[in-house]
Every structure is written in structure tokens, then in C-alpha cells.
Amino acid sequence: MRWAPDARGRLERAAFELFAEQGFAATTVPQITARAGLTTRTFFRHFADKREVVFAGDEIPTAAARLIAEAPADVEPVEVIRRVLHQVAAARFDDNHAQTAAWRRIVESNDELRDRDARKRADLVRAARGAFVERGETPLQAAVLAELGVLVFQVALDTWAGAEPESRSMSATIDEVLAALPLAARP
């Protein structure tokens, strides 16, 4: 079992099971590795600590910045946000409602994880802001767009994760949140 493939996935599944069963604070790395049938050394090859199991490194900020940069130059910035959020939703969330809902409950149940979640959101804002500047937006416009995009993402994620499975896709929830913005009526 020790050399079976998908060590990272097995560690993630074992960690989430244990976090759900006994809470984040009560779960240890040796418990995670025992459940996954792996060693603690293998765990630390994949994750710096057990918090990193919950947060996917810098994958999302890096992917979001790349997607913003790759968007056609003639696409309006709010449409870029919508497209990027749809792509992230399709790649990471739409087929993982139950796991995402469990992940959000785990994060919300622990002060340390809520703080880490806030830092990860700040990392995402920085990455998006840089990408919007690279697209030619002013620093002020880039800052507003990045904050707006992350806010829409967070509200949509929390709304979608708290909804009944199969009630709507994450992308549909993103569109609902964007439609709720009162910006369209303003000059």
C-alpha cells in the first residue's frame, strides 16, 4: 500500500475524513498518514503542514493570474472576471460540491484556518491585481477589479457550498452574484 499511486490524493482524502470526524485541531499528521497508508516523510514531501492540505498552495492565484493574462484584450474587465471565475469553478469546484461544502465547514470551524483563508484571499487579490495591471488597467482599476473578483468568488463559493447539491452549478452561482452587483445602474 505504501508505494501505491496518488499519494497526495490519498493524504488529502485521509486528512479531510479525519478533519470531518474529529476536527482540524485534534487531527495529527501521523493520524493522516496512518489512514492514508503512507509515512510522515511522504506527507511532508507534499505538504508543509496539515493546514496546507486544506489550502492548495498558490495554485489558484497562479491559475487566476494566468487566465486573466490570457483573456482577449478586447474583453471588458468584468467579463474577464466572469470568464476566469467560470474556468476556476469548472476546474476545481463543480464536480466537488460535497467536498467543497465539507472543506468550508472545516475552515469556518477553526480560527487558524479562517486566518489562513483570509491570507490566501489576499494572495489571490495580489495575483489578480498584477494580472490586470499587465492587461493595461491602471493600478487603481486593477485593485478594484481584483478585490471585486475575489469578493464575487468568495460570496459565490460560500453560497454554492451552503446550497443543496445539484441545486445549481458554481458557475450559475457566480452569475447570480455578478447580477446582484448594483454597478450596472451607475454611470
C-alpha positions in Angstrom: 0.0 0.0 0.0 2.9 2.3 0.8 4.0 2.7 -2.8 0.5 2.9 -4.3 0.0 5.8 -6.7 -1.7 9.1 -5.9 0.0 9.7 -2.5 -1.1 13.3 -2.5 -4.7 12.5 -3.2 -4.7 9.7 -0.6 -3.3 12.1 2.0 -5.9 14.8 1.1 -8.8 12.3 1.4 -7.5 10.9 4.7 -7.0 14.4 6.2 -10.5 15.5 5.2 -12.0 12.4 6.6 -10.2 12.9 9.9 -10.9 16.7 10.0 -14.6 16.0 9.5 -14.6 13.2 12.1 -12.6 14.7 14.9 -11.9 18.3 13.9 -8.9 20.0 12.5 -7.2 20.8 15.8 -7.5 17.2 17.1 -6.1 15.6 13.9 -2.3 14.9 13.7 -0.1 14.3 10.8 0.7 10.7 12.0 -3.1 10.0 12.0 -3.4 11.3 8.5 -0.5 9.2 7.2 -1.7 6.1 9.0 -5.1 6.4 7.5 -3.6 7.0 4.0 -1.2 4.1 4.5 1.8 6.3 4.0 4.7 7.7 6.0 5.0 11.1 7.6 8.1 11.7 5.4 5.8 11.3 2.4 3.3 13.7 3.9 6.0 16.4 4.2 7.1 15.8 0.6 3.6 17.0 -0.4 2.6 19.5 2.3 4.5 21.9 4.6 1.9 21.2 7.4 -1.6 20.0 7.9 -3.0 23.4 7.0 -1.6 23.1 3.5 -3.9 20.1 3.0 -6.8 22.5 3.2 -5.3 25.2 1.1 -3.9 24.3 -2.3 -0.6 26.2 -2.1 -0.5 29.0 -4.7 -2.3 27.1 -7.4 -5.5 29.2 -7.5 -3.7 32.6 -7.5 -1.3 31.4 -10.2 -4.0 30.0 -12.3 -6.2 33.1 -11.9 -3.4 35.4 -12.9 -2.6 33.3 -15.9 -6.3 33.2 -17.0 -6.6 37.0 -16.6 -3.5 37.5 -18.7 -4.7 35.1 -21.4 -8.1 36.7 -21.8 -8.5 38.5 -25.1 -7.6 42.2 -24.9 -10.9 43.4 -26.2 -12.9 41.7 -23.4 -14.2 44.1 -20.8 -12.7 43.6 -17.3 -15.9 42.4 -15.5 -16.4 39.9 -18.3 -12.8 38.7 -17.8 -13.6 38.2 -14.1 -16.7 36.2 -15.0 -14.8 34.0 -17.5 -12.0 33.4 -15.1 -14.3 32.5 -12.3 -16.2 30.1 -14.5 -13.0 28.4 -15.5 -11.9 28.1 -11.9 -15.3 26.8 -10.9 -15.3 24.2 -13.7 -11.8 23.0 -12.9 -11.9 22.9 -9.1 -15.5 23.0 -7.8 -18.4 22.0 -10.0 -17.8 18.2 -9.5 -16.8 18.5 -5.9 -19.8 20.0 -4.1 -19.8 17.7 -1.1 -16.0 18.0 -0.6 -16.2 21.8 -1.0 -19.0 22.1 1.5 -17.1 19.9 4.0 -13.9 22.0 3.4 -15.8 25.3 4.0 -17.2 23.8 7.3 -13.7 22.8 8.4 -12.3 26.2 7.6 -15.2 28.0 9.4 -14.8 25.9 12.5 -11.2 26.9 13.2 -9.7 30.4 13.9 -6.3 29.4 12.5 -7.9 28.2 9.2 -10.1 31.3 8.9 -7.0 33.4 9.2 -5.1 31.3 6.6 -8.2 31.6 4.3 -8.0 35.4 4.6 -4.3 35.3 3.8 -5.0 33.1 0.8 -7.7 35.5 -0.4 -5.2 38.4 -0.1 -2.7 36.4 -2.2 -5.4 35.9 -4.8 -6.1 39.7 -4.8 -2.4 40.5 -5.3 -2.1 38.0 -8.2 -5.2 39.3 -9.9 -4.2 42.9 -9.4 -0.9 42.3 -11.0 -2.5 40.5 -13.9 -5.0 43.3 -14.5 -2.1 45.9 -14.5 -0.4 43.7 -17.1 -3.6 43.9 -19.2 -3.3 47.7 -19.2 -5.6 48.7 -16.3 -4.4 51.5 -14.1 -3.2 50.4 -10.6 -6.4 51.8 -9.1 -8.7 50.0 -11.6 -6.6 46.8 -11.2 -7.0 47.0 -7.4 -10.8 47.4 -7.6 -11.2 44.7 -10.2 -9.1 42.3 -8.2 -11.0 42.9 -5.0 -14.3 42.7 -6.9 -13.3 39.4 -8.5 -12.2 37.8 -5.2 -15.4 39.1 -3.4 -17.6 37.6 -6.1 -15.7 34.4 -5.9 -16.0 34.2 -2.1 -19.7 35.1 -2.0 -20.4 32.6 -4.7 -18.3 29.9 -3.1 -20.0 30.3 0.3 -23.4 30.5 -1.3 -22.9 27.5 -3.5 -21.2 25.3 -0.8 -24.1 26.1 1.5 -26.8 25.2 -1.1 -28.3 21.8 -1.7 -26.2 19.6 -4.0 -27.3 19.7 -7.6 -29.4 22.9 -7.0 -27.2 24.8 -9.4 -23.6 24.9 -10.6 -20.9 27.0 -9.1 -20.8 28.9 -12.4 -24.5 29.7 -12.2 -24.0 30.9 -8.6 -21.1 33.2 -9.9 -23.5 34.7 -12.5 -26.2 35.2 -9.8 -23.7 37.1 -7.6 -22.5 39.2 -10.5 -26.1 40.0 -11.4 -26.6 41.2 -7.8 -24.0 43.9 -8.2 -25.6 47.3 -8.4 -22.8 48.6 -10.6 -24.7 48.3 -13.9 -27.2 51.0 -13.0 -24.4 53.5 -12.2 -22.9 55.9 -14.8 
